[in-house]
Amino acid sequence: MKRINERCGKKILFAFYFYSNVAGCKDCVKTGETLTQLRQKYPQLRVYSFDYDLNLSAIKTLISIYTVKNSLPAIVIGDEVVYGYKDLDQLEKLLRSSYPKEFALIEAEAEAAKKAKEEADKQAILLELPTTTAKDTKKK
């Protein structure tokens, strides 16, 4: 993803999310939900989720590369690993600090898209308003 961003000028951010299905990790569930909200808010964010307990070589390699401890949930953003539940604001701050240039562009795009949607919604409402005609005015 880093190479794609560099070579193609893309603004794609990524995070690795390590969770556990063992022993009902409530913070893992909450973190997963928060990451879903974050992805909805920032479509350029790619979150790759991994069950920490699966004995797969690819997962073990990532755990080794980023030195992820068995203290779950764990999220890798940039080169930083954070543990435990993080709310939406905390994750946005982490993205902002790990990807300052890219995140600024993505925030600007998200804000522009939000304003465009609001404007489109206003136009749709205006188009649905009943219009009065000269006939209607004479009847009154």
DOBAGU-652414 format. One line per field, with one value per residue: residue in three letters; x, y, z of N, C-alpha, C in turn. Coordinates in nm, 2 decimals. Layout:
resn [ala,...]
n.px [X,...]
n.py [Y,...]
n.pz [Z,...]
ca.px [X,...]
ca.py [Y,...]
ca.pz [Z,...]
c.px [X,...]
c.py [Y,...]
c.pz [Z,...]
! end
This chain:
resn [met,lys,arg,ile,asn,glu,arg,cys,gly,lys,lys,ile,leu,phe,ala,phe,tyr,phe,tyr,ser,asn,val,ala,gly,cys,lys,asp,cys,val,lys,thr,gly,glu,thr,leu,thr,gln,leu,arg,gln,lys,tyr,pro,gln,leu,arg,val,tyr,ser,phe,asp,tyr,asp,leu,asn,leu,ser,ala,ile,lys,thr,leu,ile,ser,ile,tyr,thr,val,lys,asn,ser,leu,pro,ala,ile,val,ile,gly,asp,glu,val,val,tyr,gly,tyr,lys,asp,leu,asp,gln,leu,glu,lys,leu,leu,arg,ser,ser,tyr,pro,lys,glu,phe,ala,leu,ile,glu,ala,glu,ala,glu,ala,ala,lys,lys,ala,lys,glu,glu,ala,asp,lys,gln,ala,ile,leu,leu,glu,leu,pro,thr,thr,thr,ala,lys,asp,thr,lys,lys,lys]
n.px [0.08,0.20,0.38,0.20,0.08,0.30,0.39,0.16,0.04,-0.18,-0.42,-0.43,-0.49,-0.38,-0.45,-0.37,-0.56,-0.58,-0.74,-0.93,-1.11,-1.14,-1.26,-1.45,-1.39,-1.47,-1.38,-1.26,-1.48,-1.61,-1.40,-1.38,-1.63,-1.60,-1.39,-1.52,-1.70,-1.51,-1.40,-1.63,-1.65,-1.41,-1.35,-1.11,-0.95,-0.81,-0.87,-0.73,-0.81,-0.73,-0.74,-0.58,-0.51,-0.51,-0.32,-0.15,0.09,0.13,-0.01,0.14,0.38,0.33,0.27,0.51,0.68,0.57,0.58,0.36,0.20,0.03,-0.20,-0.50,-0.76,-0.55,-0.41,-0.24,-0.12,0.04,0.36,0.31,0.19,-0.11,-0.29,-0.58,-0.92,-1.01,-1.16,-1.36,-1.25,-1.00,-0.88,-0.89,-0.71,-0.48,-0.45,-0.41,-0.17,0.00,-0.02,0.02,0.01,-0.14,-0.37,-0.47,-0.55,-0.74,-0.93,-1.01,-1.13,-1.34,-1.48,-1.56,-1.71,-1.92,-2.03,-2.12,-2.31,-2.49,-2.57,-2.69,-2.90,-3.05,-3.12,-3.28,-3.49,-3.60,-3.69,-3.90,-4.09,-4.42,-4.53,-4.68,-4.92,-5.05,-5.32,-5.37,-5.33,-5.53,-5.75,-5.74]
n.py [-0.12,0.12,0.15,0.17,0.41,0.59,0.54,0.58,0.80,0.78,0.81,0.62,0.48,0.25,0.00,-0.25,-0.48,-0.66,-0.92,-1.12,-1.43,-1.58,-1.65,-1.44,-1.15,-0.85,-0.59,-0.62,-0.66,-0.41,-0.25,-0.34,-0.25,0.02,0.06,0.00,0.21,0.42,0.34,0.38,0.65,0.74,0.63,0.58,0.44,0.14,-0.15,-0.42,-0.72,-0.95,-1.27,-1.31,-1.55,-1.75,-2.00,-1.92,-1.87,-1.62,-1.44,-1.48,-1.38,-1.10,-1.03,-1.07,-0.89,-0.64,-0.66,-0.74,-0.77,-1.02,-0.88,-0.79,-0.60,-0.51,-0.26,-0.17,0.11,0.29,0.29,0.23,0.06,0.01,-0.07,-0.22,-0.09,0.18,0.48,0.65,0.92,0.89,0.71,0.86,1.06,0.91,0.82,1.07,1.15,0.95,0.95,1.22,1.41,1.26,1.21,1.47,1.54,1.35,1.41,1.66,1.59,1.43,1.62,1.79,1.61,1.57,1.82,1.85,1.65,1.75,1.98,1.86,1.72,1.94,2.05,1.85,1.85,2.10,2.06,1.89,2.05,2.17,2.37,2.68,2.79,3.03,2.98,2.86,3.08,3.26,3.12,3.14]
n.pz [0.00,0.07,-0.14,-0.35,-0.29,-0.32,-0.58,-0.75,-0.66,-0.49,-0.23,0.00,0.30,0.55,0.80,1.04,1.21,1.49,1.66,1.89,1.90,2.10,2.43,2.43,2.37,2.45,2.41,2.17,2.00,2.02,1.92,1.66,1.56,1.59,1.41,1.17,1.15,1.12,0.87,0.71,0.73,0.62,0.32,0.20,0.37,0.45,0.63,0.76,0.89,1.15,1.30,1.59,1.71,1.52,1.36,1.13,0.88,0.75,0.92,1.16,1.07,1.03,1.29,1.40,1.26,1.33,1.60,1.77,2.07,2.27,2.36,2.34,2.19,1.92,1.72,1.43,1.30,1.06,1.17,1.43,1.71,1.88,2.18,2.32,2.36,2.14,2.08,1.82,1.79,1.90,1.73,1.49,1.55,1.58,1.31,1.19,1.30,1.21,0.94,0.83,0.59,0.40,0.54,0.59,0.33,0.28,0.48,0.38,0.14,0.24,0.37,0.16,0.01,0.19,0.21,-0.06,-0.07,0.12,-0.02,-0.25,-0.13,-0.03,-0.28,-0.38,-0.20,-0.26,-0.51,-0.47,-0.35,-0.36,-0.63,-0.69,-0.92,-1.15,-1.17,-0.92,-0.75,-0.82,-0.73,-0.46]
ca.px [0.00,0.29,0.43,0.10,0.06,0.41,0.40,0.04,-0.02,-0.31,-0.43,-0.49,-0.43,-0.41,-0.43,-0.39,-0.64,-0.56,-0.85,-0.93,-1.24,-1.13,-1.30,-1.54,-1.32,-1.57,-1.31,-1.24,-1.60,-1.63,-1.30,-1.43,-1.75,-1.55,-1.31,-1.62,-1.74,-1.40,-1.39,-1.74,-1.63,-1.30,-1.34,-0.97,-0.89,-0.82,-0.85,-0.71,-0.84,-0.67,-0.76,-0.44,-0.50,-0.50,-0.18,-0.12,0.23,0.11,-0.04,0.26,0.48,0.29,0.28,0.66,0.73,0.52,0.60,0.23,0.18,-0.10,-0.28,-0.59,-0.73,-0.43,-0.42,-0.12,-0.14,0.17,0.45,0.27,0.09,-0.18,-0.36,-0.71,-1.03,-0.99,-1.29,-1.34,-1.16,-0.86,-0.83,-0.86,-0.58,-0.37,-0.43,-0.36,-0.03,0.08,-0.03,-0.03,-0.02,-0.25,-0.50,-0.52,-0.61,-0.86,-1.03,-1.06,-1.22,-1.45,-1.56,-1.61,-1.82,-2.03,-2.10,-2.18,-2.43,-2.59,-2.63,-2.77,-3.02,-3.12,-3.18,-3.38,-3.60,-3.66,-3.76,-4.02,-4.18,-4.52,-4.52,-4.81,-4.94,-5.14,-5.45,-5.38,-5.33,-5.66,-5.85,-5.72]
ca.py [0.00,0.23,0.17,0.22,0.56,0.66,0.53,0.62,0.92,0.75,0.85,0.51,0.45,0.12,-0.04,-0.39,-0.50,-0.80,-0.94,-1.26,-1.48,-1.67,-1.59,-1.33,-1.03,-0.74,-0.47,-0.66,-0.64,-0.27,-0.19,-0.37,-0.16,0.16,0.06,0.00,0.35,0.49,0.31,0.44,0.80,0.76,0.52,0.55,0.36,-0.01,-0.22,-0.57,-0.78,-1.09,-1.34,-1.33,-1.69,-1.84,-2.04,-1.90,-1.81,-1.48,-1.36,-1.48,-1.29,-0.97,-1.02,-1.06,-0.76,-0.52,-0.69,-0.72,-0.85,-1.09,-0.79,-0.76,-0.58,-0.44,-0.20,-0.12,0.22,0.34,0.20,0.23,-0.04,0.05,-0.18,-0.18,-0.02,0.32,0.54,0.71,1.03,0.85,0.65,0.96,1.13,0.82,0.83,1.20,1.16,0.85,0.98,1.36,1.46,1.18,1.23,1.60,1.53,1.26,1.49,1.76,1.52,1.39,1.74,1.83,1.52,1.59,1.95,1.82,1.57,1.84,2.06,1.78,1.70,2.07,2.07,1.75,1.90,2.21,2.00,1.82,2.14,2.20,2.50,2.74,2.84,3.14,2.93,2.84,3.21,3.31,3.05,3.19]
ca.pz [0.00,0.07,-0.27,-0.44,-0.26,-0.37,-0.73,-0.82,-0.60,-0.43,-0.09,0.06,0.43,0.59,0.94,1.07,1.33,1.55,1.76,1.93,1.91,2.23,2.56,2.42,2.39,2.43,2.35,2.03,1.93,2.02,1.83,1.53,1.53,1.57,1.28,1.07,1.15,1.06,0.73,0.64,0.72,0.53,0.24,0.15,0.47,0.44,0.75,0.74,1.03,1.16,1.43,1.64,1.75,1.40,1.34,0.99,0.87,0.71,1.04,1.25,1.01,1.06,1.44,1.43,1.20,1.41,1.74,1.83,2.19,2.29,2.45,2.23,2.05,1.88,1.59,1.37,1.20,1.03,1.24,1.57,1.76,2.00,2.24,2.39,2.28,2.11,2.02,1.69,1.80,1.93,1.60,1.39,1.59,1.54,1.17,1.16,1.34,1.14,0.80,0.83,0.46,0.34,0.62,0.56,0.20,0.29,0.55,0.29,0.04,0.31,0.40,0.03,-0.02,0.29,0.16,-0.18,-0.04,0.18,-0.13,-0.33,-0.05,-0.04,-0.41,-0.39,-0.12,-0.33,-0.63,-0.42,-0.30,-0.45,-0.69,-0.71,-1.05,-1.16,-1.14,-0.78,-0.69,-0.85,-0.65,-0.32]
c.px [0.09,0.34,0.33,0.08,0.17,0.41,0.28,-0.02,-0.15,-0.30,-0.50,-0.42,-0.46,-0.38,-0.45,-0.46,-0.63,-0.66,-0.84,-1.08,-1.25,-1.18,-1.38,-1.48,-1.41,-1.51,-1.28,-1.36,-1.63,-1.53,-1.34,-1.54,-1.69,-1.46,-1.41,-1.67,-1.64,-1.39,-1.51,-1.71,-1.51,-1.28,-1.20,-0.89,-0.92,-0.78,-0.84,-0.72,-0.79,-0.70,-0.62,-0.41,-0.48,-0.35,-0.15,0.01,0.22,0.08,0.07,0.37,0.45,0.30,0.43,0.71,0.69,0.53,0.47,0.22,0.04,-0.18,-0.38,-0.71,-0.61,-0.45,-0.28,-0.16,-0.01,0.27,0.42,0.17,0.02,-0.27,-0.48,-0.80,-0.99,-1.12,-1.25,-1.24,-1.02,-0.80,-0.80,-0.73,-0.46,-0.34,-0.37,-0.21,0.06,0.09,-0.06,-0.07,-0.14,-0.38,-0.56,-0.60,-0.74,-0.97,-1.09,-1.16,-1.35,-1.55,-1.63,-1.73,-1.94,-2.11,-2.17,-2.31,-2.53,-2.65,-2.72,-2.91,-3.11,-3.19,-3.30,-3.51,-3.67,-3.74,-3.89,-4.12,-4.29,-4.51,-4.66,-4.81,-5.03,-5.28,-5.48,-5.40,-5.47,-5.77,-5.85,-5.78]
c.py [0.12,0.26,0.22,0.37,0.64,0.66,0.59,0.74,0.90,0.79,0.74,0.48,0.31,0.10,-0.19,-0.40,-0.64,-0.81,-1.09,-1.31,-1.57,-1.58,-1.46,-1.19,-0.91,-0.62,-0.50,-0.63,-0.49,-0.20,-0.22,-0.28,-0.02,0.17,0.06,0.14,0.44,0.47,0.37,0.59,0.83,0.63,0.48,0.47,0.21,-0.07,-0.37,-0.63,-0.92,-1.14,-1.37,-1.48,-1.79,-1.87,-2.04,-1.83,-1.66,-1.39,-1.36,-1.39,-1.14,-0.94,-1.00,-0.93,-0.64,-0.54,-0.67,-0.82,-0.92,-1.01,-0.73,-0.68,-0.49,-0.38,-0.14,-0.01,0.29,0.24,0.18,0.12,0.01,-0.06,-0.13,-0.11,0.13,0.37,0.61,0.83,0.99,0.78,0.75,1.04,1.04,0.82,0.96,1.21,1.06,0.88,1.13,1.42,1.39,1.21,1.36,1.61,1.46,1.34,1.59,1.70,1.48,1.51,1.79,1.74,1.54,1.72,1.93,1.74,1.66,1.93,1.98,1.75,1.82,2.08,1.97,1.79,2.01,2.16,1.93,1.92,2.17,2.35,2.55,2.80,2.96,3.10,2.92,2.98,3.27,3.25,3.10,3.33]
c.pz [0.00,-0.07,-0.37,-0.42,-0.33,-0.52,-0.80,-0.76,-0.54,-0.28,-0.01,0.19,0.47,0.74,0.94,1.20,1.37,1.66,1.80,1.94,2.04,2.35,2.55,2.45,2.35,2.37,2.20,1.94,1.91,1.92,1.69,1.48,1.50,1.44,1.16,1.05,1.08,0.91,0.65,0.63,0.62,0.44,0.19,0.26,0.45,0.57,0.72,0.88,1.03,1.30,1.48,1.67,1.64,1.38,1.19,0.97,0.83,0.84,1.14,1.20,1.04,1.21,1.47,1.38,1.29,1.56,1.82,1.95,2.19,2.39,2.36,2.28,2.03,1.74,1.55,1.27,1.18,1.09,1.39,1.60,1.88,2.05,2.31,2.30,2.26,2.04,1.89,1.69,1.82,1.80,1.50,1.43,1.56,1.39,1.13,1.19,1.26,0.99,0.78,0.70,0.40,0.41,0.60,0.43,0.21,0.37,0.46,0.19,0.11,0.34,0.27,-0.01,0.07,0.24,0.03,-0.16,0.03,0.08,-0.21,-0.26,-0.05,-0.17,-0.43,-0.31,-0.20,-0.45,-0.59,-0.37,-0.40,-0.50,-0.71,-0.86,-1.04,-1.12,-0.99,-0.71,-0.71,-0.76,-0.51,-0.32]
! end
